[in-house]
């Protein structure tokens, strides 16, 4: 799409948005404090199929609605290799658009096969050795797509996902006779599907040591509100859980050292605790999921991410591939810099210091990137629904009595929201981005990692408590209600029962949950769906 067409489409979208906003919101008849799941500045009362896509009141109050719409466009559109302003996609990539991984802006769908072009496939491969160490020859989010003449690091047509049945110690049955089913994925990739050697720390490992897992994308609404939780509040939560000693697996020693953050608990040199992703790999939002993913998923470079998402092992393999060498200068004539095709290919892929500045122009301009981050920080959280319903109220009481609320902490208070940006692109509390000071929000997560000891578990076994806000709208917004890190749970009941392993941090809670009557179990589910 040419730029003039982009502007026309955006104007049309903005006009349509104005007409939509004139309609009365789907506001509940009884509003409580908790109805505002994202606080007064972060909640939308839209409960339709677009509930995850709205701007926050803070975004609109700051006059950023138009920039939000521009930023949204970069999330939703498909990227191509050479069509402004959606160029990117090269030389390697994972998906051709962001929304392909986040259907309806939500959690990815459970899939029976791994294909990047399948709508709703939020799966990312996890390649580790038997010691749970990431392969160094592949990117942390392994790529399965390439632009000719380059070849994909992994041939995705050879990736196989098998869904296996699991029977827990209770025979997948509650004491009153009601049954449930549990399934989990196993992934196999034949050795011939790998283009690059399998290496850890630069050393080859045998194929027999390879372990492949799946992780799905999570919902992205409310990410700005999570960023507004004060660092000291997160630290106090860790200290409380450590002092309580309530959870049998304790806290991840890589994150918490007993009275302060461990080395891996803070993000880079920012001194901010990590709060994003299952593995808690990211700190401030301004260098977290969206800023990182727009680069490493679609390989769109921007002012804070100028190089290709790439490993030296891949660059070395491609540089010495006769097929790549034969077509490289047709692909990019400007990179005939040394006359040695292998050297030029390697330098291009690594975008090292030998590349002239005029060949390092970002594909997403500074203004476009700023708009994208307005959108990312400006996504609202759907209001909680039906909280005055007797069944929902009863479910909430049980949720607390059972101990669910210990890890799924109901609410937080945001601070002054003087956010930071480790990349330096935005200043502290930059007025170009929406802010959420002094709000009570209801994400239902402690933002701490815990262990559930599921079969074929997540890498390391440590997984951040997933926020529950808005998940009850998943089916209507994304077309699926799949839950947990690899979408193994198709229902809320399945998700709950995957917490029941004898070594799980939630074991005591699940033992109590099993003893509830069916009506009480249904009430808990109704409450979870309401928030």
C-alpha positions as CSV (number, residue, x, y, z in Angstrom):
1,X,0.0,0.0,0.0
2,X,1.4,3.4,-1.0
3,X,1.7,6.1,1.6
4,X,-1.2,8.2,0.2
5,X,-3.4,5.1,0.4
6,X,-2.3,4.6,4.0
7,X,-3.3,8.1,4.9
8,X,-6.7,7.7,3.2
9,X,-7.3,4.4,5.0
10,X,-6.3,6.0,8.4
11,X,-8.6,9.0,7.9
12,X,-11.5,6.6,7.0
13,X,-10.7,4.6,10.1
14,X,-10.6,7.7,12.3
15,X,-13.9,8.9,11.0
16,X,-15.5,5.5,11.6
17,X,-14.0,5.5,15.1
18,X,-15.7,8.9,15.8
19,X,-19.1,7.5,14.8
20,X,-18.5,4.4,17.0
21,X,-17.5,6.5,20.0
22,X,-20.8,8.5,19.8
23,X,-22.7,5.4,20.7
24,X,-23.3,4.9,24.4
25,X,-20.8,2.5,26.0
26,X,-21.8,-0.9,27.2
27,X,-21.7,0.2,30.8
28,X,-22.9,-2.1,33.5
29,X,-25.9,-1.0,35.6
30,X,-24.0,-1.4,38.9
31,X,-20.5,-0.1,38.9
32,X,-18.1,-1.0,41.7
33,X,-14.4,-0.1,42.2
34,X,-13.4,-3.4,40.7
35,X,-15.6,-2.9,37.6
36,X,-12.8,-0.5,36.5
37,X,-10.3,-3.3,35.9
38,X,-7.8,-0.9,34.5
39,X,-8.7,2.0,36.8
40,X,-10.5,5.1,35.7
41,X,-7.7,6.0,33.2
42,X,-7.3,2.5,31.8
43,X,-10.7,0.8,31.4
44,X,-13.0,0.4,28.4
45,X,-16.6,-0.6,28.8
46,X,-16.6,-2.3,25.4
47,X,-17.4,-6.0,25.8
48,X,-17.8,-6.8,22.1
49,X,-15.4,-8.6,19.8
50,X,-13.2,-5.5,19.8
51,X,-12.9,-5.2,23.6
52,X,-9.1,-5.7,23.6
53,X,-8.5,-3.0,21.0
54,X,-9.7,0.2,22.5
55,X,-7.6,3.2,23.6
56,X,-7.5,4.0,27.3
57,X,-9.2,7.2,28.5
58,X,-5.7,8.4,29.4
59,X,-4.7,8.2,25.8
60,X,-7.8,10.1,24.6
61,X,-7.4,12.7,27.5
62,X,-3.8,13.4,26.4
63,X,-4.9,14.1,22.8
64,X,-3.2,11.0,21.5
65,X,-6.1,9.3,19.8
66,X,-4.9,9.9,16.3
67,X,-1.4,8.8,17.1
68,X,-2.9,5.7,18.7
69,X,-4.7,4.9,15.4
70,X,-1.5,5.3,13.4
71,X,0.3,3.0,15.8
72,X,-2.4,0.5,15.7
73,X,-2.1,0.3,11.9
74,X,1.5,-0.9,12.2
75,X,0.3,-3.7,14.5
76,X,-2.5,-4.9,12.2
77,X,-1.1,-4.7,8.7
78,X,0.9,-7.3,6.9
79,X,4.5,-6.4,6.3
80,X,6.1,-6.9,2.9
81,X,9.6,-6.8,1.7
82,X,9.5,-3.6,-0.4
83,X,6.2,-1.8,0.0
84,X,6.2,1.4,2.1
85,X,5.5,1.8,5.0
86,X,5.3,-1.9,5.7
87,X,8.7,-3.0,4.6
88,X,10.6,-5.3,6.8
89,X,10.5,-9.1,6.5
90,X,14.0,-9.8,5.8
91,X,16.2,-11.5,5.6
92,X,14.5,-13.8,8.2
93,X,11.3,-13.5,10.1
94,X,8.7,-15.3,12.2
95,X,5.4,-13.8,11.2
96,X,4.4,-11.3,8.5
97,X,2.2,-9.3,10.9
98,X,1.9,-8.8,14.7
99,X,-1.8,-9.5,14.8
100,X,-1.3,-12.9,13.2
101,X,0.2,-14.0,16.6
102,X,-2.3,-12.0,18.7
103,X,-5.7,-12.7,17.2
104,X,-8.1,-10.0,18.3
105,X,-5.1,-8.6,20.4
106,X,-5.4,-11.6,22.7
107,X,-3.8,-14.9,23.5
108,X,-2.7,-17.2,20.7
109,X,-4.9,-20.2,19.7
110,X,-4.1,-23.9,20.2
111,X,-2.8,-25.3,16.9
112,X,-2.5,-28.8,15.4
113,X,0.4,-27.8,13.2
114,X,3.1,-25.2,13.0
115,X,2.6,-22.8,10.1
116,X,3.5,-19.1,10.4
117,X,0.7,-18.2,8.0
118,X,-2.1,-19.9,9.9
119,X,-4.3,-17.2,11.5
120,X,-4.1,-17.1,15.3
121,X,-0.9,-19.2,15.5
122,X,0.8,-17.5,18.4
123,X,3.3,-20.3,18.9
124,X,7.0,-19.6,19.2
125,X,9.4,-22.5,19.3
126,X,11.7,-22.9,22.2
127,X,15.0,-24.7,21.4
128,X,17.1,-25.9,24.3
129,X,19.5,-28.7,25.2
130,X,18.9,-31.2,27.9
131,X,20.1,-28.7,30.5
132,X,17.4,-26.3,29.5
133,X,20.0,-24.0,27.9
134,X,18.9,-22.0,24.8
135,X,20.7,-23.0,21.6
136,X,23.1,-20.2,20.7
137,X,23.0,-20.9,17.0
138,X,19.3,-20.0,16.8
139,X,17.6,-16.8,17.9
140,X,15.6,-17.0,21.1
141,X,12.5,-16.9,19.0
142,X,13.5,-19.3,16.3
143,X,12.7,-18.2,12.7
144,X,11.0,-20.4,10.2
145,X,10.6,-18.0,7.3
146,X,13.1,-16.3,5.0
147,X,13.2,-14.0,2.0
148,X,14.9,-15.4,-1.1
149,X,17.8,-16.0,-1.6
150,X,18.1,-16.8,2.1
151,X,16.9,-20.0,3.5
152,X,14.8,-20.5,6.7
153,X,16.8,-21.6,9.7
154,X,14.1,-24.3,10.3
155,X,11.8,-25.8,7.6
156,X,8.5,-25.3,9.3
157,X,6.8,-27.9,7.0
158,X,8.7,-30.6,8.9
159,X,7.6,-29.4,12.4
160,X,5.2,-31.8,14.0
161,X,2.9,-31.0,16.9
162,X,1.2,-34.0,18.6
163,X,-1.5,-33.5,21.3
164,X,-1.3,-36.3,23.9
165,X,-3.8,-37.2,26.5
166,X,-2.8,-36.9,30.2
167,X,-4.5,-38.6,33.1
168,X,-3.8,-37.0,36.5
169,X,-3.7,-38.9,39.8
170,X,-7.4,-38.4,40.3
171,X,-8.2,-40.1,37.0
172,X,-9.4,-36.7,35.5
173,X,-12.5,-37.0,37.7
174,X,-14.0,-34.9,40.5
175,X,-15.4,-36.8,43.6
176,X,-18.9,-36.1,42.5
177,X,-18.3,-38.0,39.2
178,X,-17.9,-35.1,36.8
179,X,-15.0,-35.7,34.4
180,X,-12.6,-33.5,32.5
181,X,-9.9,-34.1,30.0
182,X,-6.3,-32.9,29.9
183,X,-4.0,-32.7,26.8
184,X,-0.5,-31.4,26.2
185,X,1.7,-30.8,23.2
186,X,4.9,-32.6,22.1
187,X,6.9,-31.1,19.3
188,X,9.3,-33.0,17.1
189,X,11.5,-31.7,14.3
190,X,13.7,-34.0,12.3
191,X,17.4,-33.2,12.1
192,X,17.2,-32.6,8.3
193,X,14.8,-29.6,9.0
194,X,17.6,-27.6,10.5
195,X,19.7,-25.3,8.2
196,X,22.1,-24.2,10.9
197,X,24.2,-26.4,13.2
198,X,22.8,-27.1,16.7
199,X,25.1,-25.3,19.1
200,X,25.1,-24.2,22.7
201,X,27.7,-21.6,23.6
202,X,29.2,-21.9,20.1
203,X,29.8,-25.7,20.5
204,X,28.0,-28.3,18.5
205,X,25.6,-30.6,20.4
206,X,24.3,-33.9,19.2
207,X,20.8,-33.9,17.7
208,X,19.8,-36.3,20.5
209,X,20.3,-33.5,23.0
210,X,17.8,-31.2,21.4
211,X,14.6,-30.4,23.2
212,X,11.8,-28.5,21.6
213,X,8.9,-26.8,23.4
214,X,6.1,-24.4,22.6
215,X,5.2,-21.0,24.1
216,X,2.2,-19.1,22.9
217,X,1.7,-15.3,22.8
218,X,-0.3,-13.6,25.5
219,X,-2.8,-10.8,25.4
220,X,-1.3,-7.4,25.0
221,X,-4.1,-5.1,26.3
222,X,-3.2,-3.3,29.6
223,X,0.6,-3.5,29.1
224,X,1.0,0.2,29.9
225,X,-0.9,-0.3,33.2
226,X,1.5,-3.1,34.2
227,X,4.4,-0.7,33.5
228,X,2.9,1.8,35.9
229,X,3.1,-0.5,38.9
230,X,5.9,0.9,41.1
231,X,9.1,-1.0,41.2
232,X,9.0,-0.9,45.0
233,X,5.6,-2.5,45.0
234,X,6.9,-5.4,43.0
235,X,9.9,-5.7,45.3
236,X,7.5,-5.8,48.4
237,X,5.5,-8.5,46.8
238,X,8.5,-10.7,46.3
239,X,9.6,-10.1,49.9
240,X,6.2,-10.9,51.2
241,X,6.0,-14.2,49.4
242,X,9.6,-15.1,50.4
243,X,8.9,-14.3,54.0
244,X,5.6,-16.2,54.0
245,X,7.3,-19.4,52.9
246,X,3.9,-20.5,51.8
247,X,4.8,-21.9,48.4
248,X,6.6,-25.2,48.3
249,X,8.9,-24.2,45.4
250,X,9.8,-20.9,46.9
251,X,10.9,-18.1,44.5
252,X,13.1,-18.4,41.5
253,X,16.6,-17.8,42.8
254,X,17.6,-16.2,39.5
255,X,15.1,-13.5,40.3
256,X,15.1,-13.1,44.1
257,X,18.1,-13.4,46.4
258,X,16.2,-13.5,49.7
259,X,16.1,-9.8,50.6
260,X,16.8,-8.2,47.3
261,X,16.8,-8.8,43.6
262,X,19.1,-11.4,42.2
263,X,21.2,-10.5,39.2
264,X,18.6,-11.7,36.7
265,X,15.7,-10.0,38.5
266,X,16.5,-6.6,37.2
267,X,16.4,-5.4,33.6
268,X,19.8,-4.5,32.2
269,X,21.2,-1.4,33.9
270,X,17.8,0.2,34.5
271,X,17.4,-1.3,38.0
272,X,13.8,-2.0,37.1
273,X,12.4,-5.4,38.0
274,X,11.2,-7.6,35.2
275,X,7.4,-7.9,34.7
276,X,6.7,-9.1,31.1
277,X,6.7,-12.5,29.4
278,X,6.2,-16.0,30.9
279,X,9.9,-16.1,31.7
280,X,10.1,-12.5,33.0
281,X,12.7,-11.5,30.5
282,X,11.6,-7.9,30.1
283,X,11.4,-4.8,32.3
284,X,10.1,-1.4,31.3
285,X,7.5,-1.5,28.5
286,X,9.5,0.9,26.4
287,X,12.0,-1.9,25.7
288,X,9.7,-4.8,26.3
289,X,7.1,-6.9,24.3
290,X,6.0,-4.6,21.5
291,X,9.3,-2.7,20.9
292,X,11.1,-5.9,20.8
293,X,8.5,-8.0,18.9
294,X,8.0,-5.6,16.0
295,X,11.7,-6.1,15.4
296,X,12.3,-9.8,16.0
297,X,9.0,-11.2,14.8
298,X,8.5,-9.2,11.5
299,X,12.2,-8.1,11.4
300,X,11.2,-4.4,11.0
301,X,14.1,-2.2,12.1
302,X,13.4,1.0,14.0
303,X,15.5,3.6,15.8
304,X,16.2,1.4,18.8
305,X,16.7,-1.9,16.9
306,X,18.8,-1.3,13.9
307,X,20.4,-4.6,13.2
308,X,18.8,-7.8,11.9
309,X,17.5,-10.3,14.4
310,X,20.2,-12.8,13.7
311,X,22.8,-15.2,15.0
312,X,26.4,-15.3,13.8
313,X,26.0,-19.0,13.2
314,X,23.2,-18.4,10.7
315,X,25.2,-15.6,9.0
316,X,28.2,-17.9,8.7
317,X,26.1,-20.7,7.2
318,X,24.3,-18.5,4.7
319,X,27.5,-16.7,3.7
320,X,29.0,-20.0,2.6
321,X,25.9,-21.3,0.9
322,X,26.5,-21.4,-2.9
323,X,22.8,-20.8,-3.6
324,X,22.8,-17.6,-1.5
325,X,26.1,-16.4,-3.0
326,X,24.8,-16.9,-6.5
327,X,21.8,-14.6,-6.0
328,X,22.9,-12.2,-3.3
329,X,24.0,-9.2,-5.5
330,X,20.7,-9.5,-7.4
331,X,18.9,-9.3,-4.1
332,X,20.9,-6.3,-2.8
333,X,23.3,-4.7,-5.3
334,X,24.3,-2.0,-2.9
335,X,26.0,-4.5,-0.7
336,X,28.7,-5.3,-3.2
337,X,31.1,-3.6,-0.9
338,X,34.2,-5.8,-0.8
339,X,34.0,-7.9,-3.9
340,X,34.0,-11.0,-1.7
341,X,30.5,-12.4,-1.7
342,X,30.9,-14.4,1.4
343,X,32.2,-11.4,3.3
344,X,29.4,-9.1,2.0
345,X,26.7,-11.6,2.9
346,X,28.1,-12.0,6.4
347,X,28.5,-8.3,7.0
348,X,25.0,-7.6,5.6
349,X,23.3,-10.2,7.8
350,X,25.2,-9.0,10.9
351,X,24.9,-5.3,10.1
352,X,28.3,-4.8,11.6
353,X,30.4,-1.6,11.8
354,X,31.7,-2.2,8.3
355,X,28.3,-1.3,6.8
356,X,28.0,2.4,5.7
357,X,25.5,4.4,7.6
358,X,23.4,5.1,4.4
359,X,22.6,1.4,4.3
360,X,21.4,1.3,7.9
361,X,18.3,3.4,7.5
362,X,15.5,2.2,9.8
363,X,12.5,0.7,8.1
364,X,10.2,2.3,10.7
365,X,10.9,6.0,11.2
366,X,11.2,7.7,14.6
367,X,7.7,9.2,14.3
368,X,6.2,5.9,13.2
369,X,7.9,4.1,16.1
370,X,6.6,6.7,18.5
371,X,3.1,6.2,17.2
372,X,3.5,2.5,17.6
373,X,4.5,2.9,21.2
374,X,1.6,5.2,21.9
375,X,-0.7,2.4,20.7
376,X,1.1,-0.2,22.7
377,X,1.1,1.8,26.0
378,X,-2.4,3.0,25.3
379,X,-4.4,-0.2,25.1
380,X,-7.3,-0.4,27.6
381,X,-8.5,-3.3,29.7
382,X,-12.1,-4.4,29.4
383,X,-14.2,-3.6,32.4
384,X,-15.2,-6.5,34.7
385,X,-18.7,-7.7,34.1
386,X,-21.6,-9.2,36.1
387,X,-19.8,-8.6,39.4
388,X,-23.2,-8.0,41.2
389,X,-24.4,-11.4,40.0
390,X,-24.9,-13.8,43.1
391,X,-23.1,-16.6,41.4
392,X,-20.2,-14.4,40.5
393,X,-20.0,-13.0,44.0
394,X,-20.0,-16.5,45.4
395,X,-17.3,-17.5,43.0
396,X,-15.2,-14.6,44.1
397,X,-15.5,-15.6,47.8
398,X,-14.5,-19.2,46.9
399,X,-11.6,-17.9,44.8
400,X,-10.2,-16.1,47.9
401,X,-11.0,-18.9,50.3
402,X,-9.3,-21.6,48.2
403,X,-6.1,-19.6,48.0
404,X,-6.2,-18.7,44.3
405,X,-5.9,-15.0,45.2
406,X,-2.5,-15.6,46.7
407,X,-0.7,-15.8,43.4
408,X,-3.5,-14.2,41.3
409,X,-3.3,-11.1,43.5
410,X,-6.4,-9.1,42.7
411,X,-5.3,-5.5,42.7
412,X,-2.4,-3.1,42.6
413,X,-1.9,0.7,42.9
414,X,0.0,2.4,40.2
415,X,2.5,5.1,41.2
416,X,3.4,8.4,39.6
417,X,4.1,6.4,36.4
418,X,7.4,8.2,35.7
419,X,8.4,5.4,33.3
420,X,11.8,5.0,31.8
421,X,13.2,3.7,28.5
422,X,16.4,1.7,28.6
423,X,17.0,2.5,24.9
424,X,17.0,6.3,25.5
425,X,14.4,6.9,22.8
426,X,11.8,8.2,25.3
427,X,12.7,10.4,28.2
428,X,11.5,9.6,31.7
429,X,7.8,10.1,31.8
430,X,7.9,11.3,28.2
431,X,4.7,13.4,27.4
432,X,4.5,11.6,24.0
433,X,3.2,8.5,25.7
434,X,0.0,8.0,27.9
435,X,0.4,7.7,31.6
436,X,-1.6,6.1,34.4
437,X,-0.7,7.7,37.7
438,X,-2.4,6.7,41.0
439,X,-4.9,4.1,39.7
440,X,-6.2,1.0,41.4
441,X,-6.1,-1.7,38.8
442,X,-7.3,-5.3,39.0
443,X,-5.0,-7.6,36.9
444,X,-5.2,-10.7,39.2
445,X,-1.5,-11.5,39.1
446,X,1.3,-11.1,41.5
447,X,3.8,-10.8,38.5
448,X,6.0,-13.4,40.2
449,X,7.1,-16.8,38.8
450,X,5.8,-20.0,40.2
451,X,6.1,-23.7,39.4
452,X,3.2,-26.0,38.5
453,X,5.3,-29.1,37.5
454,X,3.2,-29.9,34.5
455,X,4.1,-32.7,32.2
456,X,6.4,-31.4,29.4
457,X,6.5,-28.1,31.3
458,X,7.6,-24.6,30.3
459,X,11.3,-24.1,30.0
460,X,12.9,-24.0,33.5
461,X,9.5,-24.7,35.0
462,X,9.2,-21.1,36.3
463,X,6.3,-19.2,34.8
464,X,4.9,-15.8,35.6
465,X,1.4,-15.8,37.0
466,X,-0.8,-14.9,34.1
467,X,-3.1,-11.9,34.6
468,X,-6.7,-12.9,34.5
469,X,-8.3,-9.6,33.6
470,X,-10.3,-9.6,30.4
471,X,-9.7,-13.3,29.7
472,X,-13.4,-14.1,30.0
473,X,-13.9,-12.2,26.7
474,X,-11.3,-14.3,24.9
475,X,-13.7,-16.5,22.9
476,X,-15.6,-13.5,21.6
477,X,-12.5,-11.4,20.9
478,X,-10.1,-14.1,19.5
479,X,-12.4,-17.0,18.6
480,X,-10.7,-19.2,21.2
481,X,-10.5,-19.7,25.0
482,X,-7.2,-21.6,25.1
483,X,-5.1,-20.9,28.2
484,X,-1.7,-21.5,29.8
485,X,1.7,-21.0,28.2
486,X,1.2,-23.5,25.3
487,X,-2.6,-23.4,25.0
488,X,-3.0,-26.9,26.5
489,X,-6.0,-25.8,28.5
490,X,-9.1,-25.5,26.4
491,X,-11.3,-24.4,29.3
492,X,-11.0,-22.7,32.7
493,X,-11.5,-26.1,34.4
494,X,-8.7,-27.6,32.5
495,X,-6.4,-24.7,33.3
496,X,-7.3,-25.0,37.0
497,X,-6.6,-28.8,37.1
498,X,-3.2,-28.4,35.4
499,X,-2.3,-26.7,38.7
500,X,-2.8,-29.9,40.6
501,X,0.5,-31.8,40.4
502,X,1.7,-33.0,43.8
503,X,4.8,-30.7,43.6
504,X,2.8,-27.7,42.3
505,X,2.8,-24.4,44.2
506,X,-1.0,-24.5,43.9
507,X,-1.5,-28.1,45.1
508,X,-3.3,-27.2,48.3
509,X,-5.7,-25.0,46.4
510,X,-6.5,-27.7,43.9
511,X,-7.2,-30.2,46.6
512,X,-9.8,-27.8,48.1
513,X,-11.2,-27.0,44.6
514,X,-11.8,-30.7,43.9
515,X,-14.0,-31.1,47.0
516,X,-16.3,-28.3,45.9
517,X,-19.8,-29.2,44.6
518,X,-20.3,-28.7,40.9
519,X,-22.3,-25.6,41.5
520,X,-19.4,-24.1,43.5
521,X,-16.9,-25.1,40.8
522,X,-19.1,-23.4,38.2
523,X,-19.3,-20.3,40.4
524,X,-15.5,-20.0,40.5
525,X,-15.4,-20.3,36.7
526,X,-18.1,-17.7,36.4
527,X,-16.1,-15.3,38.5
528,X,-12.9,-15.9,36.5
529,X,-14.9,-15.2,33.3
530,X,-16.3,-12.0,34.8
531,X,-13.1,-10.3,35.7
